[in-house]
Amino acid sequence: MTTKDKTKKRKSRFILRMLAWFGATVLYYIVFSLLFDTPAEYELRHSTDRLKNEYEVLLKQYDSLSVVVDNVVERDRNIFALMFDSEPYSFDSEYNTKRIELHESLLEKSNSEMQDILEASLNNLEGKTSALEQSYTTLDERLAEVGTKRNNIPSIQPVTNHELTLLTAAYGTLMHPFYRTLQSHQGVDYVIPEGTRIFATADGVVKEIKGKNSTSGITIVLDHGNGYTTTYSHLQSVKAKRRQRVQRGDIIALSGNTGLSLAPHLHYEVRYNGMRVDPIHYFFMELTPDEYQRIIRIAQSGMQSFD
């Protein structure tokens, strides 16, 4: 074999080795890419996981708000059925339009912008949750200090309202149904059929029973001691007697439509040391934190006084 042939053979072997090494390198890169993430890919994958978790949290919040909206819709249907014997108008179309617009605006945002929005929402939620937990801790501490006298503090709703849809007027300034002017509404209203059972919201003594000739109609007032009294108005009849001692949950009356009343309902008031206070904050014994937040939102929505 000549020197020229040997040189050519060495070159061929060198080229084959280079091709083999190149093929091995490409194969290694492909296998490595399939089995392992680069730092950028790893960060992107975990960022996506965080976004999914945050999305699930927001989805739960959305479901909770949907329940509140459904309760408000059902409450309005009850009012229309009692007042006008008809179904109310539907605002589902307008609500859906706004929801679609919100969805489209979110689609236009980048992943980083979505993450910022989600983080801000979560931080806001964490702050509210912390404040709520602190308020309940404070409440538990005060109840522990009160001891057995807690039974004399109004702490349940005066009617059965598990779905929270019966509350139709809150404490505050509302439109008077007859005078059509804004006036102070110093209790809460429940739209319920005549003859619905009314419960004592705390232990106490029947202080006063008023006849149906007054604007508040047939009314019963309970004195719970500790400065608390509760008033139940526009009743059909009273099941307790004056100076009778009652316990929380006892049936003391049946709802009605007596006095200056727009429709059958119960007007309920709580007083502490002679001053009217918002009864919404005295349902804590039967409401979970989520239900308390729901009934607060319902009370803050537009409402119509019935007396």
LUMLUMVEX-315214 format. One record per residue (C-alpha): residue number from 1; z negated, y negated, x negated. Coordinates in steps of 0.1 Angstrom, whole numbers, plus 5000, padded with zeros to 4 digits. Layout:
+-------+------+------+------+
| kelum |    z |    y |    x |
+-------+------+------+------+
|   NUM |    Z |    Y |    X |
...
+-------+------+------+------+
//
This chain:
+-------+------+------+------+
| kelum |    z |    y |    x |
+-------+------+------+------+
|     1 | 5000 | 5000 | 5000 |
|     2 | 5010 | 4967 | 4986 |
|     3 | 4987 | 4937 | 4981 |
|     4 | 5005 | 4919 | 5009 |
|     5 | 4999 | 4947 | 5034 |
|     6 | 4962 | 4948 | 5024 |
|     7 | 4959 | 4911 | 5030 |
|     8 | 4976 | 4913 | 5064 |
|     9 | 4953 | 4942 | 5073 |
|    10 | 4922 | 4922 | 5063 |
|    11 | 4934 | 4893 | 5084 |
|    12 | 4939 | 4916 | 5114 |
|    13 | 4904 | 4930 | 5111 |
|    14 | 4890 | 4895 | 5108 |
|    15 | 4908 | 4883 | 5139 |
|    16 | 4896 | 4914 | 5158 |
|    17 | 4861 | 4908 | 5147 |
|    18 | 4863 | 4872 | 5158 |
|    19 | 4877 | 4882 | 5192 |
|    20 | 4850 | 4908 | 5196 |
|    21 | 4823 | 4882 | 5188 |
|    22 | 4838 | 4857 | 5211 |
|    23 | 4840 | 4883 | 5239 |
|    24 | 4804 | 4893 | 5233 |
|    25 | 4793 | 4856 | 5233 |
|    26 | 4811 | 4850 | 5267 |
|    27 | 4796 | 4882 | 5281 |
|    28 | 4761 | 4872 | 5270 |
|    29 | 4765 | 4837 | 5285 |
|    30 | 4776 | 4852 | 5318 |
|    31 | 4748 | 4877 | 5319 |
|    32 | 4722 | 4850 | 5309 |
|    33 | 4735 | 4826 | 5336 |
|    34 | 4732 | 4853 | 5362 |
|    35 | 4697 | 4864 | 5353 |
|    36 | 4681 | 4832 | 5341 |
|    37 | 4681 | 4796 | 5353 |
|    38 | 4687 | 4766 | 5330 |
|    39 | 4659 | 4740 | 5331 |
|    40 | 4680 | 4718 | 5354 |
|    41 | 4688 | 4747 | 5377 |
|    42 | 4651 | 4757 | 5377 |
|    43 | 4640 | 4722 | 5386 |
|    44 | 4666 | 4719 | 5414 |
|    45 | 4656 | 4753 | 5429 |
|    46 | 4619 | 4744 | 5430 |
|    47 | 4628 | 4709 | 5444 |
|    48 | 4646 | 4726 | 5472 |
|    49 | 4616 | 4749 | 5479 |
|    50 | 4594 | 4718 | 5481 |
|    51 | 4618 | 4701 | 5505 |
|    52 | 4618 | 4733 | 5527 |
|    53 | 4580 | 4733 | 5528 |
|    54 | 4578 | 4696 | 5536 |
|    55 | 4604 | 4701 | 5563 |
|    56 | 4583 | 4729 | 5579 |
|    57 | 4553 | 4705 | 5580 |
|    58 | 4574 | 4678 | 5597 |
|    59 | 4588 | 4703 | 5621 |
|    60 | 4553 | 4712 | 5632 |
|    61 | 4545 | 4675 | 5637 |
|    62 | 4577 | 4672 | 5658 |
|    63 | 4566 | 4701 | 5679 |
|    64 | 4532 | 4685 | 5686 |
|    65 | 4549 | 4652 | 5696 |
|    66 | 4573 | 4671 | 5718 |
|    67 | 4543 | 4686 | 5737 |
|    68 | 4529 | 4651 | 5742 |
|    69 | 4562 | 4639 | 5756 |
|    70 | 4564 | 4668 | 5779 |
|    71 | 4529 | 4661 | 5792 |
|    72 | 4538 | 4624 | 5799 |
|    73 | 4570 | 4636 | 5817 |
|    74 | 4549 | 4660 | 5838 |
|    75 | 4523 | 4633 | 5846 |
|    76 | 4551 | 4610 | 5858 |
|    77 | 4565 | 4637 | 5880 |
|    78 | 4531 | 4642 | 5895 |
|    79 | 4528 | 4605 | 5902 |
|    80 | 4562 | 4603 | 5919 |
|    81 | 4555 | 4634 | 5939 |
|    82 | 4523 | 4619 | 5953 |
|    83 | 4535 | 4584 | 5958 |
|    84 | 4572 | 4587 | 5968 |
|    85 | 4576 | 4624 | 5976 |
|    86 | 4605 | 4625 | 5952 |
|    87 | 4615 | 4634 | 5917 |
|    88 | 4614 | 4606 | 5890 |
|    89 | 4644 | 4594 | 5871 |
|    90 | 4653 | 4613 | 5839 |
|    91 | 4651 | 4596 | 5805 |
|    92 | 4661 | 4628 | 5787 |
|    93 | 4696 | 4615 | 5780 |
|    94 | 4683 | 4583 | 5763 |
|    95 | 4657 | 4603 | 5744 |
|    96 | 4683 | 4628 | 5731 |
|    97 | 4706 | 4599 | 5721 |
|    98 | 4679 | 4584 | 5699 |
|    99 | 4671 | 4617 | 5685 |
|   100 | 4708 | 4623 | 5675 |
|   101 | 4710 | 4588 | 5660 |
|   102 | 4679 | 4596 | 5639 |
|   103 | 4693 | 4629 | 5628 |
|   104 | 4726 | 4613 | 5618 |
|   105 | 4708 | 4586 | 5598 |
|   106 | 4689 | 4612 | 5579 |
|   107 | 4721 | 4631 | 5571 |
|   108 | 4734 | 4601 | 5553 |
|   109 | 4705 | 4600 | 5529 |
|   110 | 4704 | 4617 | 5495 |
|   111 | 4680 | 4645 | 5486 |
|   112 | 4658 | 4621 | 5466 |
|   113 | 4657 | 4596 | 5495 |
|   114 | 4648 | 4625 | 5519 |
|   115 | 4620 | 4636 | 5495 |
|   116 | 4606 | 4601 | 5493 |
|   117 | 4606 | 4598 | 5531 |
|   118 | 4589 | 4632 | 5534 |
|   119 | 4563 | 4624 | 5508 |
|   120 | 4555 | 4590 | 5525 |
|   121 | 4552 | 4608 | 5559 |
|   122 | 4529 | 4635 | 5543 |
|   123 | 4507 | 4609 | 5526 |
|   124 | 4504 | 4590 | 5558 |
|   125 | 4495 | 4622 | 5577 |
|   126 | 4469 | 4631 | 5550 |
|   127 | 4453 | 4597 | 5553 |
|   128 | 4450 | 4600 | 5591 |
|   129 | 4437 | 4636 | 5588 |
|   130 | 4411 | 4626 | 5563 |
|   131 | 4400 | 4597 | 5585 |
|   132 | 4398 | 4620 | 5616 |
|   133 | 4378 | 4646 | 5597 |
|   134 | 4354 | 4620 | 5585 |
|   135 | 4350 | 4607 | 5621 |
|   136 | 4342 | 4642 | 5634 |
|   137 | 4318 | 4648 | 5605 |
|   138 | 4300 | 4615 | 5614 |
|   139 | 4300 | 4625 | 5651 |
|   140 | 4285 | 4660 | 5643 |
|   141 | 4258 | 4643 | 5622 |
|   142 | 4249 | 4619 | 5650 |
|   143 | 4248 | 4648 | 5675 |
|   144 | 4225 | 4667 | 5653 |
|   145 | 4202 | 4636 | 5652 |
|   146 | 4202 | 4633 | 5689 |
|   147 | 4191 | 4670 | 5693 |
|   148 | 4185 | 4682 | 5729 |
|   149 | 4193 | 4648 | 5743 |
|   150 | 4230 | 4655 | 5737 |
|   151 | 4231 | 4671 | 5771 |
|   152 | 4225 | 4636 | 5786 |
|   153 | 4256 | 4621 | 5769 |
|   154 | 4289 | 4623 | 5789 |
|   155 | 4311 | 4646 | 5769 |
|   156 | 4336 | 4663 | 5793 |
|   157 | 4363 | 4653 | 5817 |
|   158 | 4352 | 4650 | 5853 |
|   159 | 4381 | 4672 | 5865 |
|   160 | 4399 | 4703 | 5853 |
|   161 | 4427 | 4690 | 5831 |
|   162 | 4435 | 4716 | 5805 |
|   163 | 4471 | 4704 | 5801 |
|   164 | 4461 | 4667 | 5798 |
|   165 | 4487 | 4657 | 5824 |
|   166 | 4465 | 4644 | 5851 |
|   167 | 4454 | 4612 | 5834 |
|   168 | 4474 | 4584 | 5848 |
|   169 | 4456 | 4552 | 5840 |
|   170 | 4435 | 4543 | 5809 |
|   171 | 4408 | 4518 | 5801 |
|   172 | 4421 | 4484 | 5794 |
|   173 | 4444 | 4457 | 5810 |
|   174 | 4468 | 4471 | 5835 |
|   175 | 4489 | 4460 | 5864 |
|   176 | 4469 | 4460 | 5897 |
|   177 | 4488 | 4481 | 5923 |
|   178 | 4481 | 4457 | 5952 |
|   179 | 4477 | 4422 | 5937 |
|   180 | 4506 | 4428 | 5911 |
|   181 | 4487 | 4410 | 5884 |
|   182 | 4473 | 4421 | 5851 |
|   183 | 4436 | 4429 | 5855 |
|   184 | 4409 | 4447 | 5835 |
|   185 | 4408 | 4484 | 5844 |
|   186 | 4373 | 4495 | 5833 |
|   187 | 4377 | 4532 | 5837 |
|   188 | 4403 | 4560 | 5838 |
|   189 | 4422 | 4574 | 5868 |
|   190 | 4432 | 4610 | 5875 |
|   191 | 4459 | 4616 | 5901 |
|   192 | 4448 | 4647 | 5918 |
|   193 | 4451 | 4661 | 5954 |
|   194 | 4424 | 4653 | 5979 |
|   195 | 4396 | 4679 | 5979 |
|   196 | 4397 | 4685 | 5941 |
|   197 | 4364 | 4694 | 5926 |
|   198 | 4346 | 4667 | 5906 |
|   199 | 4321 | 4677 | 5879 |
|   200 | 4291 | 4659 | 5864 |
|   201 | 4300 | 4651 | 5829 |
|   202 | 4264 | 4653 | 5816 |
|   203 | 4229 | 4661 | 5828 |
|   204 | 4213 | 4635 | 5849 |
|   205 | 4200 | 4623 | 5883 |
|   206 | 4220 | 4610 | 5912 |
|   207 | 4212 | 4573 | 5911 |
|   208 | 4233 | 4559 | 5940 |
|   209 | 4258 | 4570 | 5967 |
|   210 | 4281 | 4543 | 5982 |
|   211 | 4299 | 4546 | 6016 |
|   212 | 4336 | 4543 | 6021 |
|   213 | 4335 | 4507 | 6033 |
|   214 | 4336 | 4493 | 5998 |
|   215 | 4367 | 4487 | 5977 |
|   216 | 4357 | 4517 | 5955 |
|   217 | 4354 | 4539 | 5985 |
|   218 | 4329 | 4568 | 5986 |
|   219 | 4312 | 4566 | 5952 |
|   220 | 4285 | 4585 | 5934 |
|   221 | 4266 | 4571 | 5903 |
|   222 | 4247 | 4594 | 5879 |
|   223 | 4220 | 4581 | 5856 |
|   224 | 4219 | 4603 | 5825 |
|   225 | 4191 | 4585 | 5806 |
|   226 | 4196 | 4572 | 5770 |
|   227 | 4213 | 4542 | 5786 |
|   228 | 4242 | 4562 | 5800 |
|   229 | 4255 | 4562 | 5836 |
|   230 | 4287 | 4575 | 5850 |
|   231 | 4306 | 4565 | 5882 |
|   232 | 4330 | 4586 | 5903 |
|   233 | 4349 | 4566 | 5930 |
|   234 | 4374 | 4570 | 5959 |
|   235 | 4359 | 4603 | 5969 |
|   236 | 4365 | 4624 | 6000 |
|   237 | 4329 | 4636 | 6001 |
|   238 | 4297 | 4639 | 5980 |
|   239 | 4281 | 4673 | 5974 |
|   240 | 4249 | 4660 | 5958 |
|   241 | 4220 | 4640 | 5972 |
|   242 | 4203 | 4609 | 5960 |
|   243 | 4176 | 4615 | 5933 |
|   244 | 4189 | 4651 | 5929 |
|   245 | 4190 | 4664 | 5893 |
|   246 | 4223 | 4678 | 5882 |
|   247 | 4236 | 4695 | 5850 |
|   248 | 4268 | 4690 | 5831 |
|   249 | 4296 | 4710 | 5849 |
|   250 | 4279 | 4709 | 5884 |
|   251 | 4302 | 4701 | 5913 |
|   252 | 4290 | 4668 | 5927 |
|   253 | 4319 | 4657 | 5949 |
|   254 | 4354 | 4662 | 5961 |
|   255 | 4382 | 4638 | 5953 |
|   256 | 4398 | 4616 | 5980 |
|   257 | 4416 | 4584 | 5988 |
|   258 | 4389 | 4562 | 6002 |
|   259 | 4385 | 4524 | 5995 |
|   260 | 4412 | 4503 | 5980 |
|   261 | 4433 | 4531 | 5966 |
|   262 | 4471 | 4535 | 5962 |
|   263 | 4471 | 4573 | 5963 |
|   264 | 4447 | 4602 | 5961 |
|   265 | 4429 | 4599 | 5928 |
|   266 | 4396 | 4598 | 5910 |
|   267 | 4384 | 4566 | 5892 |
|   268 | 4359 | 4575 | 5865 |
|   269 | 4337 | 4551 | 5845 |
|   270 | 4311 | 4554 | 5817 |
|   271 | 4285 | 4528 | 5810 |
|   272 | 4262 | 4525 | 5780 |
|   273 | 4233 | 4501 | 5783 |
|   274 | 4250 | 4484 | 5813 |
|   275 | 4283 | 4479 | 5795 |
|   276 | 4315 | 4497 | 5805 |
|   277 | 4330 | 4518 | 5776 |
|   278 | 4362 | 4537 | 5773 |
|   279 | 4357 | 4572 | 5788 |
|   280 | 4385 | 4586 | 5766 |
|   281 | 4360 | 4588 | 5737 |
|   282 | 4335 | 4608 | 5758 |
|   283 | 4356 | 4640 | 5762 |
|   284 | 4348 | 4654 | 5728 |
|   285 | 4330 | 4685 | 5739 |
|   286 | 4360 | 4701 | 5755 |
|   287 | 4389 | 4687 | 5734 |
|   288 | 4401 | 4700 | 5700 |
|   289 | 4411 | 4673 | 5674 |
|   290 | 4448 | 4678 | 5683 |
|   291 | 4441 | 4675 | 5720 |
|   292 | 4420 | 4644 | 5714 |
|   293 | 4450 | 4628 | 5695 |
|   294 | 4473 | 4638 | 5724 |
|   295 | 4452 | 4623 | 5751 |
|   296 | 4448 | 4591 | 5730 |
|   297 | 4487 | 4589 | 5728 |
|   298 | 4490 | 4595 | 5765 |
|   299 | 4464 | 4568 | 5772 |
|   300 | 4484 | 4544 | 5750 |
|   301 | 4516 | 4550 | 5769 |
|   302 | 4527 | 4528 | 5799 |
|   303 | 4504 | 4535 | 5828 |
|   304 | 4498 | 4523 | 5864 |
|   305 | 4464 | 4517 | 5878 |
|   306 | 4457 | 4532 | 5913 |
|   307 | 4428 | 4510 | 5923 |
+-------+------+------+------+
//
